[in-house]
Amino acid sequence: MTRVEIEYCVPCGHLDRAADLQRDLLALFGQRLETVSLRPGDGGVFIVRVDGEQVFDKSTDAYDVEAITEAVRERVQAEA
């Protein structure tokens, strides 16, 4: 099953964005995901990993929920 990790910067206040993304992914994919975990970090980090593979990094990518969701969808479908 697919595992998603959202690493977010605590001092930057990214918890709300991380929790919103977590909720969106769980609403879309539900039990097809093994876990959607939040990992606190610092230094401005906001990184999304799917099965250990980085699919989003705010330092290089524009924040796009649809693009992140599509990366997760591809992985979920590959495992179906």
CNS distance restraints for C-alpha pairs under 8 A (distance, minus, plus):
assign (resid   1 and name CA) (resid  32 and name CA) 6.65 0.50 0.50
assign (resid   1 and name CA) (resid  33 and name CA) 5.85 0.50 0.50
assign (resid   1 and name CA) (resid  34 and name CA) 5.28 0.50 0.50
assign (resid   1 and name CA) (resid  76 and name CA) 7.50 0.50 0.50
assign (resid   1 and name CA) (resid  79 and name CA) 6.81 0.50 0.50
assign (resid   2 and name CA) (resid  32 and name CA) 7.11 0.50 0.50
assign (resid   2 and name CA) (resid  33 and name CA) 4.93 0.50 0.50
assign (resid   2 and name CA) (resid  34 and name CA) 5.47 0.50 0.50
assign (resid   2 and name CA) (resid  35 and name CA) 7.17 0.50 0.50
assign (resid   2 and name CA) (resid  50 and name CA) 6.99 0.50 0.50
assign (resid   2 and name CA) (resid  51 and name CA) 6.09 0.50 0.50
assign (resid   2 and name CA) (resid  75 and name CA) 6.88 0.50 0.50
assign (resid   2 and name CA) (resid  76 and name CA) 6.09 0.50 0.50
assign (resid   2 and name CA) (resid  79 and name CA) 7.61 0.50 0.50
assign (resid   3 and name CA) (resid  33 and name CA) 6.15 0.50 0.50
assign (resid   3 and name CA) (resid  34 and name CA) 5.40 0.50 0.50
assign (resid   3 and name CA) (resid  35 and name CA) 5.01 0.50 0.50
assign (resid   3 and name CA) (resid  36 and name CA) 6.16 0.50 0.50
assign (resid   3 and name CA) (resid  50 and name CA) 5.79 0.50 0.50
assign (resid   3 and name CA) (resid  51 and name CA) 5.05 0.50 0.50
assign (resid   3 and name CA) (resid  52 and name CA) 7.85 0.50 0.50
assign (resid   4 and name CA) (resid  33 and name CA) 7.77 0.50 0.50
assign (resid   4 and name CA) (resid  35 and name CA) 6.08 0.50 0.50
assign (resid   4 and name CA) (resid  36 and name CA) 4.61 0.50 0.50
assign (resid   4 and name CA) (resid  37 and name CA) 6.29 0.50 0.50
assign (resid   4 and name CA) (resid  48 and name CA) 7.13 0.50 0.50
assign (resid   4 and name CA) (resid  49 and name CA) 5.69 0.50 0.50
assign (resid   4 and name CA) (resid  50 and name CA) 4.61 0.50 0.50
assign (resid   4 and name CA) (resid  51 and name CA) 6.24 0.50 0.50
assign (resid   4 and name CA) (resid  52 and name CA) 7.85 0.50 0.50
assign (resid   4 and name CA) (resid  72 and name CA) 7.86 0.50 0.50
assign (resid   5 and name CA) (resid  35 and name CA) 7.95 0.50 0.50
assign (resid   5 and name CA) (resid  36 and name CA) 5.70 0.50 0.50
assign (resid   5 and name CA) (resid  37 and name CA) 4.83 0.50 0.50
assign (resid   5 and name CA) (resid  38 and name CA) 5.98 0.50 0.50
assign (resid   5 and name CA) (resid  39 and name CA) 6.90 0.50 0.50
assign (resid   5 and name CA) (resid  48 and name CA) 5.73 0.50 0.50
assign (resid   5 and name CA) (resid  49 and name CA) 5.15 0.50 0.50
assign (resid   5 and name CA) (resid  50 and name CA) 6.56 0.50 0.50
assign (resid   5 and name CA) (resid  52 and name CA) 7.88 0.50 0.50
assign (resid   6 and name CA) (resid  18 and name CA) 6.46 0.50 0.50
assign (resid   6 and name CA) (resid  22 and name CA) 7.74 0.50 0.50
assign (resid   6 and name CA) (resid  36 and name CA) 7.41 0.50 0.50
assign (resid   6 and name CA) (resid  37 and name CA) 6.13 0.50 0.50
assign (resid   6 and name CA) (resid  38 and name CA) 4.94 0.50 0.50
assign (resid   6 and name CA) (resid  39 and name CA) 5.94 0.50 0.50
assign (resid   6 and name CA) (resid  46 and name CA) 7.10 0.50 0.50
assign (resid   6 and name CA) (resid  47 and name CA) 5.84 0.50 0.50
assign (resid   6 and name CA) (resid  48 and name CA) 4.61 0.50 0.50
assign (resid   6 and name CA) (resid  49 and name CA) 6.55 0.50 0.50
assign (resid   7 and name CA) (resid  18 and name CA) 7.80 0.50 0.50
assign (resid   7 and name CA) (resid  38 and name CA) 5.94 0.50 0.50
assign (resid   7 and name CA) (resid  39 and name CA) 4.47 0.50 0.50
assign (resid   7 and name CA) (resid  40 and name CA) 5.77 0.50 0.50
assign (resid   7 and name CA) (resid  41 and name CA) 6.25 0.50 0.50
assign (resid   7 and name CA) (resid  45 and name CA) 6.79 0.50 0.50
assign (resid   7 and name CA) (resid  46 and name CA) 5.43 0.50 0.50
assign (resid   7 and name CA) (resid  47 and name CA) 5.10 0.50 0.50
assign (resid   7 and name CA) (resid  48 and name CA) 6.35 0.50 0.50
assign (resid   8 and name CA) (resid  14 and name CA) 5.77 0.50 0.50
assign (resid   8 and name CA) (resid  15 and name CA) 6.57 0.50 0.50
assign (resid   8 and name CA) (resid  18 and name CA) 6.54 0.50 0.50
assign (resid   8 and name CA) (resid  38 and name CA) 7.42 0.50 0.50
assign (resid   8 and name CA) (resid  39 and name CA) 6.36 0.50 0.50
assign (resid   8 and name CA) (resid  40 and name CA) 5.35 0.50 0.50
assign (resid   8 and name CA) (resid  41 and name CA) 5.41 0.50 0.50
assign (resid   8 and name CA) (resid  42 and name CA) 7.09 0.50 0.50
assign (resid   8 and name CA) (resid  44 and name CA) 7.53 0.50 0.50
assign (resid   8 and name CA) (resid  45 and name CA) 5.34 0.50 0.50
assign (resid   8 and name CA) (resid  46 and name CA) 4.35 0.50 0.50
assign (resid   8 and name CA) (resid  47 and name CA) 6.61 0.50 0.50
assign (resid   9 and name CA) (resid  13 and name CA) 6.58 0.50 0.50
assign (resid   9 and name CA) (resid  14 and name CA) 5.59 0.50 0.50
assign (resid   9 and name CA) (resid  15 and name CA) 7.34 0.50 0.50
assign (resid   9 and name CA) (resid  40 and name CA) 6.14 0.50 0.50
assign (resid   9 and name CA) (resid  41 and name CA) 4.66 0.50 0.50
assign (resid   9 and name CA) (resid  42 and name CA) 4.25 0.50 0.50
assign (resid   9 and name CA) (resid  43 and name CA) 6.37 0.50 0.50
assign (resid   9 and name CA) (resid  44 and name CA) 5.16 0.50 0.50
assign (resid   9 and name CA) (resid  45 and name CA) 4.98 0.50 0.50
assign (resid   9 and name CA) (resid  46 and name CA) 6.26 0.50 0.50
assign (resid  10 and name CA) (resid  14 and name CA) 6.12 0.50 0.50
assign (resid  10 and name CA) (resid  15 and name CA) 6.42 0.50 0.50
assign (resid  10 and name CA) (resid  40 and name CA) 5.97 0.50 0.50
assign (resid  10 and name CA) (resid  41 and name CA) 5.92 0.50 0.50
assign (resid  10 and name CA) (resid  42 and name CA) 5.81 0.50 0.50
assign (resid  11 and name CA) (resid  42 and name CA) 6.30 0.50 0.50
assign (resid  11 and name CA) (resid  44 and name CA) 7.89 0.50 0.50
assign (resid  12 and name CA) (resid  42 and name CA) 7.50 0.50 0.50
assign (resid  12 and name CA) (resid  44 and name CA) 6.17 0.50 0.50
assign (resid  14 and name CA) (resid  18 and name CA) 6.16 0.50 0.50
assign (resid  14 and name CA) (resid  46 and name CA) 7.52 0.50 0.50
assign (resid  15 and name CA) (resid  19 and name CA) 5.97 0.50 0.50
assign (resid  16 and name CA) (resid  20 and name CA) 6.03 0.50 0.50
assign (resid  17 and name CA) (resid  21 and name CA) 6.19 0.50 0.50
assign (resid  18 and name CA) (resid  22 and name CA) 6.10 0.50 0.50
assign (resid  18 and name CA) (resid  38 and name CA) 7.08 0.50 0.50
assign (resid  19 and name CA) (resid  23 and name CA) 6.10 0.50 0.50
assign (resid  19 and name CA) (resid  38 and name CA) 7.66 0.50 0.50
assign (resid  20 and name CA) (resid  24 and name CA) 6.15 0.50 0.50
assign (resid  21 and name CA) (resid  25 and name CA) 6.15 0.50 0.50
assign (resid  21 and name CA) (resid  65 and name CA) 7.30 0.50 0.50
assign (resid  22 and name CA) (resid  26 and name CA) 6.20 0.50 0.50
assign (resid  22 and name CA) (resid  36 and name CA) 6.20 0.50 0.50
assign (resid  22 and name CA) (resid  37 and name CA) 7.63 0.50 0.50
assign (resid  22 and name CA) (resid  38 and name CA) 7.84 0.50 0.50
assign (resid  23 and name CA) (resid  27 and name CA) 6.04 0.50 0.50
assign (resid  24 and name CA) (resid  28 and name CA) 6.18 0.50 0.50
assign (resid  25 and name CA) (resid  29 and name CA) 5.91 0.50 0.50
assign (resid  25 and name CA) (resid  30 and name CA) 7.43 0.50 0.50
assign (resid  25 and name CA) (resid  36 and name CA) 7.78 0.50 0.50
assign (resid  25 and name CA) (resid  69 and name CA) 6.89 0.50 0.50
assign (resid  26 and name CA) (resid  30 and name CA) 4.66 0.50 0.50
assign (resid  26 and name CA) (resid  31 and name CA) 7.82 0.50 0.50
assign (resid  26 and name CA) (resid  33 and name CA) 7.52 0.50 0.50
assign (resid  26 and name CA) (resid  36 and name CA) 7.42 0.50 0.50
assign (resid  29 and name CA) (resid  33 and name CA) 6.35 0.50 0.50
assign (resid  29 and name CA) (resid  73 and name CA) 7.98 0.50 0.50
assign (resid  32 and name CA) (resid  76 and name CA) 6.89 0.50 0.50
assign (resid  33 and name CA) (resid  76 and name CA) 7.47 0.50 0.50
assign (resid  41 and name CA) (resid  45 and name CA) 6.53 0.50 0.50
assign (resid  45 and name CA) (resid  57 and name CA) 7.62 0.50 0.50
assign (resid  45 and name CA) (resid  58 and name CA) 7.06 0.50 0.50
assign (resid  45 and name CA) (resid  59 and name CA) 7.48 0.50 0.50
assign (resid  46 and name CA) (resid  56 and name CA) 7.95 0.50 0.50
assign (resid  46 and name CA) (resid  57 and name CA) 5.93 0.50 0.50
assign (resid  46 and name CA) (resid  58 and name CA) 5.53 0.50 0.50
assign (resid  46 and name CA) (resid  59 and name CA) 7.82 0.50 0.50
assign (resid  47 and name CA) (resid  54 and name CA) 7.09 0.50 0.50
assign (resid  47 and name CA) (resid  55 and name CA) 7.73 0.50 0.50
assign (resid  47 and name CA) (resid  56 and name CA) 5.44 0.50 0.50
assign (resid  47 and name CA) (resid  57 and name CA) 4.46 0.50 0.50
assign (resid  47 and name CA) (resid  58 and name CA) 6.52 0.50 0.50
assign (resid  48 and name CA) (resid  54 and name CA) 5.90 0.50 0.50
assign (resid  48 and name CA) (resid  55 and name CA) 5.77 0.50 0.50
assign (resid  48 and name CA) (resid  56 and name CA) 5.02 0.50 0.50
assign (resid  48 and name CA) (resid  57 and name CA) 6.63 0.50 0.50
assign (resid  48 and name CA) (resid  68 and name CA) 7.81 0.50 0.50
assign (resid  49 and name CA) (resid  53 and name CA) 5.06 0.50 0.50
assign (resid  49 and name CA) (resid  54 and name CA) 4.19 0.50 0.50
assign (resid  49 and name CA) (resid  55 and name CA) 5.55 0.50 0.50
assign (resid  49 and name CA) (resid  56 and name CA) 7.04 0.50 0.50
assign (resid  50 and name CA) (resid  54 and name CA) 6.41 0.50 0.50
assign (resid  50 and name CA) (resid  55 and name CA) 6.71 0.50 0.50
assign (resid  50 and name CA) (resid  71 and name CA) 7.90 0.50 0.50
assign (resid  50 and name CA) (resid  72 and name CA) 6.56 0.50 0.50
assign (resid  50 and name CA) (resid  75 and name CA) 7.53 0.50 0.50
assign (resid  55 and name CA) (resid  68 and name CA) 6.89 0.50 0.50
assign (resid  55 and name CA) (resid  71 and name CA) 6.62 0.50 0.50
assign (resid  56 and name CA) (resid  61 and name CA) 6.50 0.50 0.50
assign (resid  56 and name CA) (resid  68 and name CA) 6.73 0.50 0.50
assign (resid  57 and name CA) (resid  61 and name CA) 5.69 0.50 0.50
assign (resid  58 and name CA) (resid  62 and name CA) 6.24 0.50 0.50
assign (resid  58 and name CA) (resid  63 and name CA) 6.31 0.50 0.50
assign (resid  64 and name CA) (resid  68 and name CA) 6.40 0.50 0.50
assign (resid  65 and name CA) (resid  69 and name CA) 5.97 0.50 0.50
assign (resid  66 and name CA) (resid  70 and name CA) 6.06 0.50 0.50
assign (resid  67 and name CA) (resid  71 and name CA) 6.32 0.50 0.50
assign (resid  68 and name CA) (resid  72 and name CA) 6.43 0.50 0.50
assign (resid  69 and name CA) (resid  73 and name CA) 6.07 0.50 0.50
assign (resid  70 and name CA) (resid  74 and name CA) 6.15 0.50 0.50
assign (resid  71 and name CA) (resid  75 and name CA) 6.60 0.50 0.50
assign (resid  72 and name CA) (resid  76 and name CA) 6.18 0.50 0.50
assign (resid  73 and name CA) (resid  77 and name CA) 6.01 0.50 0.50
assign (resid  74 and name CA) (resid  78 and name CA) 6.11 0.50 0.50
assign (resid  75 and name CA) (resid  79 and name CA) 6.42 0.50 0.50
assign (resid  76 and name CA) (resid  80 and name CA) 6.39 0.50 0.50
